[in-house]
Amino acid sequence: MGFEGAAGGMGGGVRALMRRKQVDSERARPAGSSNQLRKELSVAQLITIGVGSTIGAGVYVLVGTVAREHSGPALTLSFLIAGIAAALSAFCYAELASRCPSAGSAYHYSYICVGEGVAWLIGWALILEYTIGGSAVARGISPNLALFFGGADSLPWILARHEIPWLDVVVDPCAAFLVFLVTGLLCVGIKEVATFSDSARVITPFSENMALDLSSLFFFQSSFVQGVVTVLNCFVMLFVIIAGSYIGFQTGWVGYKVAGGFFPFGANGMLAGSATVFFAYIGFDSVASTAEEVKNPQRDLPLGIATALSICCSLYMLVSVVIVGLVPYFAMDPDTPISSAFAKHGMHWAMYLVTTGAVLALCSTLMGSILPQPRILMAMARDGLLPSFFSDVHKTTQVPVKSTIVTGICAASLAFFMDVSQLAGMVSVGTLLAFTTVAVSILILRYVPPDEVPLPSSLQASFRRSHENDEEKLRDTLGYEDHEEGASEISDVVVESIKDPLIEKQLYASKLDETKRRKTAACSIASVCIGVLVLTTSASATFLPFLVRCFVCAFGGLLLLTGLGMLCWIDQDDGRHSFGHSGGFICPFVPLLPVMCILINTYLLINLGGGTWMRVGVWLVMGVFVYIFYGRTHSSLTDVVYIPVADANEIYGSSSASGFVA
């Protein structure tokens, strides 16, 4: 059975959207392959990677913006809800990272489990996430640097922020300069800059040999420095909590005595704040992405993920409790909320200490935010969805210089013109879309894993030769003239052997039951997704009449519960055991945990606000046109031949025995 990519008409377009890559499994690797990452990581190292990659712009920059515009004193609950959503996503992410430990992150997983159309959308959203994430971080560094020069307006004129009156825009030359500086360092090579961030290990789609070398390089060169930076950041956070609590008890926690109460913007404001501060948890997926390098992934991955996220969430919540209590939310500095809170209470020395920690953490996060982006472009270019320009690697530095420069120019432009609140919301869209798709992929993997896989061109040739040899042997055995008659006799024998009533009934019943189970599972997953979308959209649509909202919410909830109930009732697919790399981490509480992840992430997406969705919508529409006019027709899966998984296992086995390499 084959899918014809880029075929004309509606049918060809739909088939192109549903094309799926083959999972990178052990069977597709040559025997004795050395392209395996060494299992070096322990629980302590996983925790260090997770905490170090996560703490950064979220706590040092977003606290003031989100408290002023969305949450008020309820900022702590916003961090808690976002942390729960991040934890659910992390466990879903961990299983896919363990089964498919290849370049591309959520883009790669959705390409395998869902299809090319959704994978393109996620990849396009990840481009937005990493580019804007770096811009938001850079935008947060310049106000902190200005404090060392005496205040917000004390930077040299060429680096200071300036307002353009006729555009109502505040430009930030310092942020743009920092992005260009980091871009230059990244173009020099990862070896020189790897000490700044481990989060770049999430996506490194070089060739497999390069990926192995770079991963080892990242581990050995960056683990120590990353650990030192992480410990220093944690100590700064603990200082903020302890010193801030002392000031709060001395002053009576004036921030909690405001007229608007604990929820000045209501529950929807608090949830909108959760959607925005989800940006603070970007980086935790670096733990899940190290699945292939963990000594004992089944035990250490869940422990490392849970501990790292617990530490980050606890620090975020405690810091927000203290800072919101020291200064009324409407009086918080949107750029330097923590440092300014101490300065307002006369502790200027503490302001400099916190600012030092902020600059250190933000610089590390800036490096980790920009570094993965060119590699996403590389992964998509290698799949043919983007021009090969983005997949070019410099021969000397082994860095995708062209895509890195493009990323740097785009990130610097955004950092120059857009403020943090606009950038953070747009980053959260890309992140939440990616993690929602990862959760859906877990359901697909467990209940309806791909039953057809693309046959590589090298194996297509060997497969054809194998069939030709079989035909030739049959002719030699039976004689050329008797070939047709012999083939017919063999076919008759096979048919007669199967025509035993009991055997025929069992085979038919088994096949019918499996087909029915897969259809039921697919409909149930669709019911869950549609129910979640209807439920979250209607629950957030405050402009609708109350009774209408209740009716639509009830309908969405019914679809959700029906789909979830059916998934709990039917059996999971036996093919899940052989899907990808076996023996790794298995996501617990399926289907409940992925469904909860989809529900929370979708609700946060809906609550990001119309302005954010309008800006992101423009980007996504651009992506649709790029895919229609380029990616769809240049995909590496165009004209690929799909075969059943059972046949693929036989082909891979015979090709390995014959010495062919996929």
DAWOFEN-V706431 format. One record per pair of residues at least 6 apart in sequence whose ideal C-beta (glycine too) atoms are under 7 Angstrom apart, sorted by sequence separation. I is the first residue (numbers start at 0). J is the second residue. D is the distance in Angstrom with one decimal. If there is no record, write none. Layout:
i=I j=J d=D
i=I j=J d=D
This chain:
i=5 j=11 d=6.4
i=21 j=27 d=6.8
i=28 j=34 d=6.9
i=101 j=107 d=5.7
i=145 j=151 d=5.2
i=148 j=154 d=5.7
i=290 j=296 d=5.4
i=293 j=299 d=5.1
i=379 j=385 d=4.6
i=380 j=386 d=6.5
i=392 j=398 d=6.8
i=497 j=503 d=6.0
i=537 j=543 d=7.0
i=586 j=592 d=6.4
i=70 j=77 d=4.6
i=152 j=159 d=6.5
i=162 j=169 d=5.0
i=163 j=170 d=6.3
i=184 j=191 d=6.6
i=185 j=192 d=6.1
i=203 j=210 d=5.2
i=262 j=269 d=6.1
i=293 j=300 d=5.7
i=332 j=339 d=3.8
i=380 j=387 d=5.8
i=392 j=399 d=5.5
i=393 j=400 d=4.6
i=654 j=661 d=6.9
i=3 j=11 d=6.3
i=6 j=14 d=6.4
i=66 j=74 d=4.8
i=99 j=107 d=6.3
i=109 j=117 d=5.1
i=110 j=118 d=3.6
i=145 j=153 d=5.6
i=184 j=192 d=4.8
i=205 j=213 d=6.5
i=341 j=349 d=4.3
i=342 j=350 d=4.5
i=391 j=399 d=6.5
i=454 j=462 d=6.9
i=474 j=482 d=5.0
i=477 j=485 d=3.7
i=540 j=548 d=6.4
i=65 j=74 d=6.1
i=99 j=108 d=5.9
i=109 j=118 d=4.5
i=142 j=151 d=6.1
i=145 j=154 d=4.8
i=160 j=169 d=5.4
i=161 j=170 d=5.5
i=341 j=350 d=4.8
i=376 j=385 d=6.2
i=380 j=389 d=4.0
i=381 j=390 d=5.2
i=413 j=422 d=6.7
i=473 j=482 d=6.3
i=5 j=15 d=6.0
i=144 j=154 d=6.8
i=160 j=170 d=6.7
i=203 j=213 d=5.4
i=290 j=300 d=6.1
i=380 j=390 d=3.7
i=391 j=401 d=5.3
i=651 j=661 d=6.9
i=3 j=14 d=6.4
i=4 j=15 d=5.0
i=160 j=171 d=5.2
i=203 j=214 d=6.7
i=537 j=548 d=5.4
i=2 j=14 d=4.9
i=62 j=74 d=6.8
i=65 j=77 d=6.4
i=99 j=111 d=6.1
i=106 j=118 d=5.6
i=109 j=121 d=5.0
i=338 j=350 d=4.6
i=341 j=353 d=6.4
i=377 j=389 d=6.0
i=389 j=401 d=6.7
i=473 j=485 d=6.8
i=95 j=108 d=4.5
i=376 j=389 d=4.1
i=377 j=390 d=5.0
i=388 j=401 d=5.9
i=389 j=402 d=4.4
i=473 j=486 d=6.8
i=4 j=18 d=5.8
i=158 j=172 d=5.4
i=200 j=214 d=6.3
i=322 j=336 d=6.0
i=326 j=340 d=4.9
i=537 j=551 d=3.8
i=538 j=552 d=5.6
i=106 j=121 d=5.1
i=157 j=172 d=6.3
i=158 j=173 d=4.1
i=322 j=337 d=5.8
i=325 j=340 d=4.6
i=338 j=353 d=4.9
i=537 j=552 d=4.9
i=2 j=18 d=5.7
i=105 j=121 d=5.4
i=106 j=122 d=3.9
i=337 j=353 d=5.2
i=338 j=354 d=4.9
i=200 j=217 d=5.1
i=286 j=303 d=5.4
i=287 j=304 d=6.4
i=326 j=343 d=6.2
i=158 j=176 d=6.6
i=199 j=217 d=6.9
i=286 j=304 d=5.2
i=322 j=340 d=5.2
i=533 j=551 d=6.4
i=534 j=552 d=5.8
i=537 j=555 d=6.1
i=106 j=125 d=5.9
i=154 j=173 d=6.2
i=325 j=344 d=6.7
i=338 j=357 d=6.9
i=105 j=125 d=6.7
i=197 j=217 d=6.5
i=104 j=125 d=7.0
i=286 j=307 d=5.7
i=533 j=554 d=6.3
i=534 j=555 d=3.3
i=377 j=399 d=5.2
i=533 j=555 d=3.2
i=534 j=556 d=5.4
i=193 j=216 d=6.2
i=567 j=590 d=6.4
i=189 j=213 d=6.0
i=193 j=217 d=5.2
i=197 j=221 d=5.3
i=283 j=307 d=6.4
i=566 j=590 d=4.1
i=283 j=308 d=5.7
i=374 j=399 d=6.9
i=377 j=402 d=6.2
i=530 j=555 d=4.9
i=533 j=558 d=6.6
i=534 j=559 d=6.0
i=190 j=216 d=6.2
i=194 j=220 d=5.8
i=373 j=399 d=4.6
i=376 j=402 d=4.3
i=530 j=556 d=6.8
i=189 j=216 d=6.7
i=193 j=220 d=4.9
i=194 j=221 d=5.1
i=563 j=590 d=6.3
i=193 j=221 d=4.7
i=197 j=225 d=5.0
i=530 j=558 d=3.1
i=531 j=559 d=5.8
i=144 j=173 d=6.7
i=373 j=402 d=3.8
i=529 j=558 d=5.7
i=530 j=559 d=3.2
i=141 j=171 d=5.6
i=194 j=224 d=4.3
i=373 j=403 d=4.4
i=280 j=311 d=6.8
i=563 j=594 d=5.4
i=141 j=173 d=3.8
i=526 j=558 d=5.0
i=527 j=559 d=5.9
i=530 j=562 d=6.1
i=138 j=171 d=5.8
i=141 j=174 d=5.2
i=373 j=406 d=5.2
i=140 j=174 d=6.7
i=372 j=406 d=4.5
i=526 j=561 d=5.7
i=527 j=562 d=3.7
i=138 j=174 d=4.7
i=279 j=315 d=6.2
i=526 j=562 d=3.2
i=527 j=563 d=6.0
i=137 j=174 d=4.0
i=140 j=177 d=5.9
i=369 j=406 d=6.3
i=369 j=407 d=7.0
i=524 j=562 d=6.8
i=523 j=562 d=4.4
i=137 j=177 d=4.8
i=137 j=178 d=5.0
i=369 j=410 d=6.1
i=523 j=565 d=4.0
i=523 j=566 d=4.9
i=134 j=178 d=6.9
i=133 j=178 d=6.3
i=519 j=565 d=6.3
i=520 j=566 d=6.9
i=520 j=569 d=5.9
i=519 j=569 d=5.7
i=516 j=569 d=5.7
i=516 j=570 d=6.7
i=531 j=597 d=5.4
i=535 j=601 d=4.8
i=539 j=605 d=4.7
i=527 j=594 d=5.7
i=531 j=598 d=5.1
i=535 j=602 d=4.4
i=539 j=606 d=5.8
i=254 j=323 d=4.9
i=255 j=324 d=5.5
i=528 j=597 d=6.9
i=532 j=601 d=6.4
i=536 j=605 d=5.8
i=254 j=324 d=4.4
i=257 j=327 d=5.1
i=447 j=517 d=5.2
i=527 j=597 d=6.8
i=531 j=601 d=5.1
i=535 j=605 d=4.9
i=574 j=644 d=6.7
i=254 j=325 d=5.9
i=257 j=328 d=6.9
i=252 j=324 d=4.1
i=254 j=326 d=5.6
i=254 j=327 d=5.1
i=447 j=520 d=5.1
i=247 j=321 d=6.2
i=253 j=327 d=6.6
i=254 j=328 d=6.6
i=446 j=520 d=3.7
i=447 j=521 d=5.2
i=22 j=98 d=7.0
i=23 j=99 d=5.9
i=22 j=99 d=5.4
i=240 j=317 d=4.7
i=244 j=321 d=5.8
i=247 j=324 d=4.8
i=23 j=101 d=4.3
i=214 j=292 d=7.0
i=236 j=314 d=4.7
i=240 j=318 d=6.2
i=243 j=321 d=3.5
i=247 j=325 d=5.8
i=446 j=524 d=6.7
i=56 j=135 d=6.0
i=60 j=139 d=3.6
i=239 j=318 d=5.5
i=243 j=322 d=6.5
i=246 j=325 d=6.0
i=56 j=136 d=4.6
i=59 j=139 d=6.4
i=55 j=136 d=6.7
i=240 j=321 d=5.7
i=443 j=524 d=6.7
i=236 j=318 d=6.0
i=239 j=321 d=6.5
i=243 j=325 d=5.8
i=442 j=524 d=5.0
i=56 j=139 d=5.3
i=201 j=284 d=6.1
i=198 j=282 d=5.0
i=201 j=285 d=5.2
i=200 j=285 d=6.1
i=282 j=367 d=6.9
i=198 j=285 d=4.6
i=201 j=288 d=4.5
i=197 j=285 d=6.1
i=200 j=288 d=6.5
i=22 j=111 d=5.1
i=200 j=289 d=6.6
i=439 j=528 d=6.6
i=20 j=110 d=4.7
i=19 j=110 d=6.7
i=20 j=111 d=5.3
i=19 j=111 d=6.1
i=19 j=114 d=5.6
i=18 j=114 d=6.3
i=17 j=114 d=4.4
i=18 j=115 d=4.3
i=104 j=201 d=5.5
i=16 j=114 d=5.7
i=104 j=202 d=4.9
i=239 j=337 d=5.9
i=246 j=344 d=5.2
i=16 j=115 d=6.0
i=103 j=202 d=6.4
i=15 j=115 d=6.3
i=16 j=116 d=3.2
i=102 j=202 d=5.9
i=102 j=203 d=5.8
i=103 j=204 d=5.9
i=102 j=204 d=3.1
i=242 j=349 d=6.0
i=102 j=210 d=6.3
i=238 j=352 d=6.8
i=239 j=353 d=6.2
i=235 j=353 d=6.3
i=446 j=566 d=6.6
i=235 j=356 d=3.3
i=232 j=356 d=6.1
i=448 j=572 d=5.5
i=231 j=356 d=6.6
i=446 j=571 d=5.8
i=447 j=572 d=6.4
i=445 j=571 d=4.7
i=446 j=572 d=5.7
i=448 j=574 d=4.7
i=445 j=572 d=6.7
i=448 j=575 d=5.7
i=231 j=359 d=6.6
i=232 j=360 d=5.1
i=445 j=575 d=5.3
i=448 j=578 d=5.0
i=228 j=359 d=6.4
i=444 j=575 d=6.0
i=444 j=578 d=6.0
i=228 j=363 d=5.6
i=52 j=196 d=6.9
i=445 j=589 d=5.4
i=52 j=197 d=5.7
i=278 j=423 d=4.8
i=441 j=586 d=5.7
i=51 j=197 d=6.3
i=52 j=198 d=3.8
i=275 j=423 d=5.4
i=278 j=426 d=5.0
i=441 j=589 d=6.5
i=442 j=590 d=5.9
i=48 j=197 d=4.8
i=132 j=281 d=6.4
i=275 j=424 d=5.6
i=278 j=427 d=5.2
i=281 j=430 d=5.6
i=277 j=427 d=4.8
i=442 j=593 d=5.3
i=275 j=427 d=5.9
i=441 j=593 d=4.6
i=274 j=427 d=5.6
i=277 j=430 d=6.1
i=277 j=431 d=6.3
i=438 j=593 d=4.2
i=438 j=596 d=4.0
i=439 j=597 d=6.4
i=438 j=597 d=4.8
i=435 j=597 d=5.6
i=435 j=600 d=4.4
i=434 j=600 d=5.6
i=435 j=601 d=6.1
i=196 j=363 d=5.6
i=195 j=363 d=5.2
i=199 j=367 d=5.6
i=198 j=367 d=3.6
i=202 j=371 d=4.5
i=431 j=600 d=4.8
i=196 j=366 d=4.6
i=201 j=371 d=5.7
i=204 j=374 d=5.3
i=195 j=366 d=3.9
i=196 j=367 d=3.3
i=199 j=370 d=3.8
i=203 j=374 d=5.5
i=199 j=371 d=5.5
i=202 j=374 d=4.5
i=431 j=603 d=5.7
i=34 j=207 d=4.2
i=202 j=375 d=5.9
i=204 j=377 d=4.9
i=431 j=604 d=4.8
i=34 j=208 d=6.3
i=51 j=225 d=4.7
i=192 j=366 d=6.2
i=196 j=370 d=6.5
i=204 j=378 d=3.9
i=36 j=211 d=6.2
i=202 j=378 d=6.9
i=428 j=604 d=6.7
i=34 j=211 d=5.7
i=48 j=225 d=6.9
i=51 j=228 d=6.0
i=204 j=381 d=6.3
i=36 j=214 d=5.4
i=37 j=215 d=6.8
i=44 j=222 d=6.3
i=47 j=225 d=6.2
i=51 j=229 d=3.7
i=54 j=232 d=5.1
i=39 j=218 d=5.9
i=47 j=226 d=4.9
i=50 j=229 d=5.2
i=428 j=607 d=6.1
i=427 j=607 d=6.2
i=459 j=640 d=6.1
i=47 j=229 d=5.4
i=72 j=254 d=6.4
i=72 j=255 d=5.6
i=424 j=607 d=5.4
i=428 j=611 d=6.5
i=453 j=636 d=6.0
i=104 j=288 d=6.7
i=181 j=365 d=5.7
i=185 j=369 d=6.6
i=424 j=608 d=6.6
i=181 j=366 d=5.8
i=185 j=370 d=5.9
i=425 j=611 d=6.0
i=453 j=639 d=4.4
i=454 j=640 d=4.9
i=182 j=369 d=6.8
i=205 j=392 d=6.6
i=424 j=611 d=3.8
i=428 j=615 d=4.6
i=453 j=640 d=7.0
i=71 j=259 d=6.2
i=73 j=261 d=5.6
i=177 j=365 d=6.7
i=181 j=369 d=5.6
i=209 j=397 d=6.0
i=453 j=641 d=5.6
i=454 j=642 d=5.3
i=462 j=650 d=5.7
i=465 j=653 d=6.5
i=72 j=261 d=5.0
i=73 j=262 d=5.2
i=146 j=335 d=6.4
i=425 j=614 d=5.9
i=452 j=641 d=6.7
i=100 j=290 d=5.7
i=425 j=615 d=5.6
i=451 j=641 d=4.3
i=452 j=642 d=6.6
i=71 j=262 d=6.7
i=96 j=287 d=4.6
i=100 j=291 d=3.6
i=451 j=642 d=6.4
i=71 j=263 d=4.0
i=77 j=269 d=5.6
i=81 j=273 d=4.6
i=85 j=277 d=6.9
i=92 j=284 d=5.3
i=96 j=288 d=5.0
i=142 j=334 d=3.6
i=143 j=335 d=5.8
i=146 j=338 d=5.9
i=205 j=397 d=7.0
i=451 j=643 d=5.8
i=452 j=644 d=5.9
i=458 j=650 d=5.9
i=71 j=264 d=5.8
i=76 j=269 d=5.6
i=80 j=273 d=4.1
i=84 j=277 d=6.5
i=97 j=290 d=3.9
i=142 j=335 d=5.0
i=450 j=643 d=6.3
i=451 j=644 d=6.8
i=454 j=647 d=7.0
i=461 j=654 d=5.4
i=70 j=264 d=6.7
i=89 j=283 d=5.5
i=93 j=287 d=4.1
i=96 j=290 d=4.2
i=450 j=644 d=5.6
i=69 j=264 d=5.9
i=77 j=272 d=3.7
i=81 j=276 d=5.0
i=85 j=280 d=3.9
i=89 j=284 d=6.7
i=92 j=287 d=4.1
i=139 j=334 d=7.0
i=143 j=338 d=6.9
i=452 j=647 d=4.9
i=73 j=269 d=4.4
i=77 j=273 d=4.4
i=81 j=277 d=4.5
i=458 j=654 d=5.7
i=461 j=657 d=6.8
i=89 j=286 d=7.0
i=93 j=290 d=6.3
i=70 j=268 d=6.1
i=74 j=272 d=6.4
i=78 j=276 d=5.7
i=81 j=279 d=6.9
i=82 j=280 d=6.5
i=85 j=283 d=5.6
i=89 j=287 d=5.6
i=461 j=659 d=4.7
i=69 j=268 d=5.0
i=70 j=269 d=5.1
i=77 j=276 d=5.3
i=81 j=280 d=6.0
i=97 j=296 d=5.6
i=458 j=659 d=6.7
i=69 j=271 d=4.7
i=70 j=272 d=3.4
i=457 j=659 d=6.6
i=69 j=272 d=3.6
i=458 j=661 d=5.8
i=146 j=350 d=6.6
i=457 j=661 d=6.2
i=69 j=275 d=6.3
i=455 j=661 d=5.1
i=65 j=272 d=4.6
i=93 j=300 d=5.1
i=147 j=354 d=6.8
i=146 j=354 d=4.9
i=188 j=396 d=3.9
i=187 j=396 d=6.4
i=188 j=397 d=7.0
i=189 j=398 d=6.5
i=65 j=275 d=5.3
i=188 j=398 d=5.5
i=65 j=276 d=5.5
i=90 j=301 d=6.9
i=93 j=304 d=6.2
i=143 j=354 d=5.1
i=186 j=398 d=6.1
i=185 j=398 d=6.7
i=61 j=275 d=6.6
i=90 j=304 d=6.7
i=143 j=357 d=4.8
i=144 j=358 d=6.4
i=186 j=400 d=5.1
i=61 j=276 d=5.5
i=89 j=304 d=4.7
i=143 j=358 d=5.1
i=61 j=278 d=6.4
i=186 j=403 d=5.4
i=61 j=279 d=5.9
i=140 j=358 d=6.3
i=143 j=361 d=6.9
i=185 j=403 d=5.2
i=186 j=404 d=6.8
i=57 j=276 d=6.1
i=89 j=308 d=6.4
i=57 j=278 d=5.7
i=58 j=279 d=6.2
i=140 j=361 d=4.8
i=182 j=403 d=6.1
i=56 j=278 d=7.0
i=57 j=279 d=2.1
i=86 j=308 d=5.0
i=139 j=361 d=5.7
i=140 j=362 d=6.8
i=182 j=404 d=6.6
i=57 j=280 d=6.9
i=85 j=308 d=6.1
i=136 j=361 d=5.5
i=140 j=365 d=6.9
i=182 j=407 d=2.9
i=82 j=308 d=6.3
i=53 j=280 d=6.0
i=136 j=364 d=5.0
i=137 j=365 d=5.7
i=179 j=407 d=6.0
i=53 j=282 d=4.0
i=136 j=365 d=4.5
i=178 j=407 d=6.0
i=52 j=282 d=3.5
i=53 j=283 d=5.2
i=82 j=312 d=3.5
i=133 j=365 d=5.9
i=136 j=368 d=5.4
i=178 j=410 d=4.9
i=179 j=411 d=5.4
i=52 j=285 d=4.5
i=79 j=312 d=6.8
i=178 j=411 d=4.0
i=49 j=283 d=5.5
i=78 j=312 d=6.6
i=133 j=368 d=3.9
i=49 j=285 d=6.6
i=132 j=368 d=4.2
i=133 j=369 d=4.1
i=175 j=411 d=4.3
i=178 j=414 d=5.3
i=48 j=285 d=5.5
i=49 j=286 d=4.2
i=78 j=315 d=4.3
i=79 j=316 d=6.0
i=48 j=286 d=5.8
i=78 j=316 d=5.1
i=129 j=368 d=6.1
i=175 j=414 d=5.3
i=174 j=414 d=3.9
i=175 j=415 d=4.1
i=45 j=286 d=5.3
i=48 j=289 d=6.6
i=75 j=316 d=4.9
i=78 j=319 d=5.7
i=174 j=415 d=6.6
i=129 j=371 d=5.3
i=130 j=372 d=5.6
i=129 j=372 d=3.7
i=171 j=414 d=6.2
i=172 j=415 d=6.8
i=45 j=289 d=6.7
i=75 j=319 d=4.8
i=171 j=415 d=5.9
i=74 j=319 d=4.4
i=75 j=320 d=5.2
i=170 j=415 d=5.4
i=385 j=630 d=6.9
i=126 j=372 d=6.7
i=129 j=375 d=6.5
i=170 j=416 d=6.2
i=384 j=630 d=3.8
i=45 j=293 d=6.8
i=168 j=416 d=5.8
i=40 j=289 d=5.5
i=74 j=323 d=5.4
i=126 j=375 d=5.8
i=169 j=418 d=6.7
i=125 j=375 d=5.2
i=126 j=376 d=6.9
i=383 j=633 d=4.6
i=384 j=634 d=6.0
i=72 j=323 d=5.1
i=383 j=634 d=4.6
i=40 j=292 d=5.0
i=382 j=634 d=6.6
i=383 j=635 d=4.1
i=39 j=292 d=5.7
i=40 j=293 d=4.8
i=41 j=294 d=6.1
i=122 j=375 d=6.3
i=382 j=635 d=5.2
i=38 j=292 d=5.8
i=40 j=294 d=6.5
i=45 j=299 d=6.2
i=49 j=303 d=6.4
i=36 j=291 d=4.7
i=37 j=292 d=6.6
i=38 j=293 d=6.4
i=49 j=304 d=6.9
i=36 j=292 d=4.7
i=38 j=294 d=4.9
i=72 j=328 d=6.1
i=42 j=299 d=4.9
i=46 j=303 d=5.6
i=50 j=307 d=5.2
i=54 j=311 d=6.1
i=58 j=315 d=5.6
i=62 j=319 d=6.0
i=66 j=323 d=5.8
i=71 j=328 d=4.6
i=122 j=379 d=5.0
i=41 j=299 d=6.7
i=45 j=303 d=2.9
i=49 j=307 d=2.7
i=53 j=311 d=4.7
i=57 j=315 d=6.8
i=49 j=308 d=7.0
i=42 j=302 d=5.4
i=46 j=306 d=5.0
i=50 j=310 d=5.4
i=54 j=314 d=6.9
i=58 j=318 d=5.7
i=62 j=322 d=5.8
i=42 j=303 d=5.3
i=46 j=307 d=5.0
i=50 j=311 d=5.9
i=67 j=328 d=5.9
i=45 j=307 d=6.8
i=66 j=328 d=4.3
i=67 j=329 d=6.2
i=67 j=331 d=5.7
i=66 j=331 d=5.5
i=119 j=384 d=5.9
i=67 j=333 d=5.9
i=63 j=331 d=4.3
i=63 j=332 d=5.4
i=64 j=333 d=4.8
i=106 j=375 d=6.6
i=63 j=333 d=4.4
i=63 j=334 d=6.9
i=107 j=378 d=6.8
i=102 j=374 d=6.9
i=106 j=378 d=6.2
i=267 j=539 d=6.9
i=63 j=336 d=3.1
i=106 j=379 d=7.0
i=62 j=336 d=4.5
i=267 j=541 d=6.9
i=62 j=337 d=6.7
i=103 j=378 d=4.2
i=102 j=378 d=5.3
i=130 j=406 d=6.1
i=134 j=410 d=4.9
i=138 j=414 d=5.3
i=133 j=410 d=4.5
i=137 j=414 d=4.4
i=59 j=337 d=6.5
i=130 j=409 d=5.3
i=134 j=413 d=3.9
i=130 j=410 d=5.0
i=134 j=414 d=4.0
i=138 j=418 d=6.8
i=139 j=419 d=6.0
i=138 j=419 d=5.1
i=131 j=413 d=6.0
i=130 j=413 d=6.9
i=134 j=417 d=6.8
i=301 j=584 d=6.7
i=135 j=419 d=5.5
i=138 j=422 d=6.5
i=300 j=584 d=4.4
i=297 j=583 d=6.9
i=135 j=422 d=3.8
i=296 j=583 d=4.8
i=297 j=584 d=5.8
i=134 j=422 d=5.5
i=135 j=423 d=5.4
i=296 j=584 d=4.9
i=131 j=422 d=5.1
i=135 j=426 d=6.1
i=290 j=583 d=5.8
i=131 j=425 d=5.0
i=132 j=426 d=4.8
i=290 j=584 d=6.2
i=131 j=426 d=4.9
i=59 j=357 d=4.2
i=127 j=425 d=6.4
i=128 j=426 d=5.4
i=59 j=360 d=6.3
i=128 j=429 d=3.1
i=59 j=361 d=6.2
i=127 j=429 d=4.7
i=128 j=430 d=5.5
i=124 j=428 d=6.8
i=125 j=429 d=5.8
i=55 j=360 d=4.8
i=56 j=361 d=6.0
i=124 j=429 d=4.0
i=54 j=360 d=6.0
i=55 j=361 d=5.9
i=55 j=363 d=6.8
i=56 j=364 d=5.6
i=124 j=432 d=4.8
i=125 j=433 d=6.0
i=55 j=364 d=3.2
i=124 j=433 d=6.3
i=121 j=432 d=6.4
i=121 j=433 d=5.4
i=52 j=367 d=6.1
i=121 j=436 d=5.3
i=117 j=436 d=6.3
i=113 j=436 d=6.7
i=113 j=439 d=6.7
i=277 j=603 d=6.2
i=109 j=436 d=4.8
i=113 j=440 d=6.1
i=105 j=433 d=3.9
i=112 j=440 d=3.9
i=108 j=437 d=6.0
i=274 j=603 d=3.9
i=113 j=443 d=6.5
i=273 j=603 d=5.8
i=274 j=604 d=6.9
i=105 j=436 d=6.1
i=109 j=440 d=5.8
i=112 j=443 d=4.6
i=105 j=437 d=5.3
i=108 j=440 d=5.1
i=112 j=444 d=5.6
i=270 j=602 d=7.0
i=274 j=606 d=4.9
i=274 j=607 d=4.7
i=271 j=606 d=4.6
i=270 j=606 d=4.7
i=271 j=607 d=7.0
i=271 j=608 d=6.3
i=267 j=606 d=6.6
i=95 j=437 d=6.1
i=92 j=437 d=5.3
i=95 j=440 d=6.1
i=88 j=434 d=3.7
i=91 j=437 d=5.0
i=95 j=441 d=6.9
i=91 j=438 d=4.7
i=94 j=441 d=6.2
i=88 j=437 d=6.5
i=88 j=438 d=6.8
i=91 j=441 d=4.8
i=68 j=420 d=6.3
i=64 j=419 d=5.8
i=64 j=420 d=4.8
i=60 j=419 d=5.7
i=61 j=423 d=5.9
i=19 j=449 d=5.5
i=21 j=452 d=4.6
i=21 j=453 d=5.4
i=20 j=453 d=6.9
i=0 j=451 d=6.4
i=98 j=578 d=6.1
i=99 j=579 d=5.0
i=100 j=580 d=6.4
i=98 j=579 d=3.4
i=98 j=580 d=5.4
i=97 j=580 d=6.6
i=98 j=583 d=6.2
i=97 j=583 d=2.9
i=97 j=584 d=4.4
i=127 j=615 d=6.9
i=94 j=584 d=5.6
i=93 j=584 d=4.7
i=94 j=585 d=5.9
i=127 j=618 d=5.5
i=94 j=586 d=4.1
i=93 j=586 d=6.7
i=91 j=586 d=5.6
i=90 j=586 d=5.1
i=123 j=619 d=6.7
i=90 j=587 d=6.9
i=123 j=622 d=3.7
i=90 j=592 d=6.2
i=91 j=593 d=5.6
i=120 j=622 d=6.8
i=119 j=622 d=6.9
i=87 j=592 d=6.0
i=91 j=596 d=5.7
i=119 j=626 d=4.9
i=87 j=595 d=5.7
i=88 j=596 d=5.5
i=87 j=596 d=3.8
i=119 j=630 d=5.9
i=87 j=599 d=6.6
i=88 j=600 d=6.8
i=84 j=599 d=4.4
i=83 j=599 d=6.8
i=84 j=600 d=5.7
i=84 j=603 d=6.2
i=115 j=634 d=6.4
i=115 j=636 d=6.7
i=24 j=579 d=5.1
i=25 j=580 d=6.2
i=22 j=578 d=6.3
i=24 j=580 d=6.2
i=22 j=579 d=4.3
i=15 j=631 d=4.9
i=18 j=634 d=6.7
i=20 j=636 d=7.0
i=18 j=636 d=4.4
i=26 j=648 d=6.9
i=27 j=651 d=6.7
i=26 j=651 d=4.7
i=30 j=655 d=6.1
i=5 j=631 d=5.5
i=5 j=632 d=4.3
i=4 j=634 d=5.5
i=29 j=660 d=4.7
i=4 j=636 d=5.4
i=5 j=637 d=5.2
i=4 j=637 d=3.6
i=4 j=638 d=6.0
i=27 j=661 d=4.9
i=3 j=638 d=6.2
i=4 j=639 d=6.8
i=2 j=639 d=6.8
i=1 j=640 d=4.8
i=2 j=641 d=5.5
i=1 j=641 d=5.6
i=0 j=641 d=5.7
